Amino acid sequence: MRITVIGATGHIGTWLVPRLVRAGHSVVTVSRGDREPYHPSSEWDSVERVTIDRSRAEREGSFGQSITDMEAEAVIDLICFDRASASHLVDALRSQVKHFIHCGTLWVHGVPRTRPYDETAPREPFGEYGIRKAEIENYLLDQSSHGFPATILHPGHITGPGWDPINPAGNLSRNVFERLAYGETVDLPDDGLATLQHVHADDVAQAFELAVAQPHKSIGQSFHVAAREPVTMRSYAETVASWFGHRAHLEFLPWEEWQRDKNARAVELTHDHMTHSPCASIAKAEQILGFKPRYSAVDAVRDALTEM
Ligand SMILES: NC(=O)c1ccc[n+]([C@@H]2O[C@H](COP(=O)([O-])OP(=O)(O)OC[C@H]3O[C@@H](n4cnc5c(N)ncnc54)[C@H](OP(=O)(O)O)[C@@H]3O)[C@@H](O)[C@H]2O)c1
């Protein structure tokens, strides 16, 4: 097939584009051209790379037509963050595309009501990002019920070599990994039992590849795409310390106290991850698509830390 991947040189695209090429597809990638994939690979040599700034093209009203002009049978949209953006593209592609795959997020569920939860769990998102992603999913599923061939994949915390993973305190501060590596004390919020659910970027790419290959099974569906099980902050910290030959020295602090000496970004991220405490079932993707994540949550982190 001819496949267009929008937002193709980031975490997911770095792994997805080479997979699609190896599967025999002809791939067109769209990005602003500001960055290269995290790792070079020879498959990119056969890719048609198109430079478009989506935000600007949407403002000018030309984005949908530019994607339509690529005449792809499948379009994978990795960087859609609001409903207007989705509908602009869907309206342009409606009569042409055979499969449209949107990248969502586990955050569409908001605070889990049950653990684990599957794709039928309520959408009760909080925060602008989750709310907008849920609106897009709702819109695409509605369009799908009217014949538009949409699939939605919801990744966990995308992790891999080349960028920093979410750490055991649920934020991006490297200091947490450094302290665990040196056997120093790390404080975790509350009882350290909030959960995190990383997913290796190549496992996310695997799920997109499987969805593309099986439109008859994936159209009209949403799928969770994450490590098979989440990990608690506490056991994650213990595992990281063990990689460096230490027992983790953990201190558990009530939230108000924990946040006192942290920077605003770390507080915001940790709060967001603690509140979502994901525990998503991937059984649907396993059973319908044949998704088999190669990495557990901590294995995905280890792959990223090894390069760090
Ligand atoms: N990160 C996570 O842990 C996580 C978790 C769940 C879901 N998600 C979802 O994953 C998707 C993001 O995928 P990712 O993590 O692979 O993305 P990413 O690493 O942020 O990469 C973004 C890609 O889009 C391109 N891009 C950015 N702005 C653009 C613009 N205005 N016009 C055209 N291209 C643009 C970038 O290249 P240029 O800069 O060169 O344009 C790059 O190729 C989102 O839908 C997000 O909601 C992420």
The ligand as a Gaussian input file, in Angstrom:
#p B3LYP/6-31G(d) Opt

LIG

0 1
 N        4.772000      10.699000      24.417000
 C        3.997000       9.814000      25.013000
 O        4.369000       9.171000      26.005000
 C        2.620000       9.566000      24.460000
 C        1.753000       8.729000      25.175000
 C        0.491000       8.437000      24.613000
 C        0.164000       8.977000      23.381000
 N        1.018000       9.807000      22.732000
 C        0.634000      10.328000      21.435000
 O        1.688000      10.087000      20.528000
 C        1.594000      11.037000      19.470000
 C        2.926000      11.681000      19.252000
 O        3.779000      10.713000      18.709000
 P        5.329000      10.798000      18.986000
 O        5.545000      10.713000      20.465000
 O        5.976000       9.844000      18.069000
 O        5.619000      12.307000      18.526000
 P        6.933000      13.157000      18.718000
 O        8.072000      12.302000      19.168000
 O        6.590000      14.373000      19.495000
 O        7.233000      13.578000      17.201000
 C        6.384000      14.472000      16.538000
 C        6.567000      14.327000      15.040000
 O        5.683000      15.232000      14.402000
 C        6.437000      16.205000      13.668000
 N        5.747000      17.490000      13.876000
 C        5.620000      18.173000      15.039000
 N        4.896000      19.288000      14.834000
 C        4.567000      19.302000      13.524000
 C        3.836000      20.202000      12.698000
 N        3.297000      21.337000      13.183000
 N        3.680000      19.894000      11.382000
 C        4.211000      18.763000      10.861000
 N        4.934000      17.877000      11.589000
 C        5.099000      18.148000      12.908000
 C        7.847000      16.144000      14.230000
 O        8.852000      16.496000      13.302000
 P        9.267000      18.050000      13.079000
 O        9.552000      18.608000      14.448000
 O       10.465000      17.967000      12.193000
 O        8.099000      18.683000      12.426000
 C        7.939000      14.656000      14.524000
 O        8.130000      13.961000      13.315000
 C        0.557000      12.055000      19.900000
 O       -0.649000      11.783000      19.229000
 C        0.426000      11.822000      21.390000
 O       -0.854000      12.187000      21.854000
 C        2.241000      10.115000      23.229000

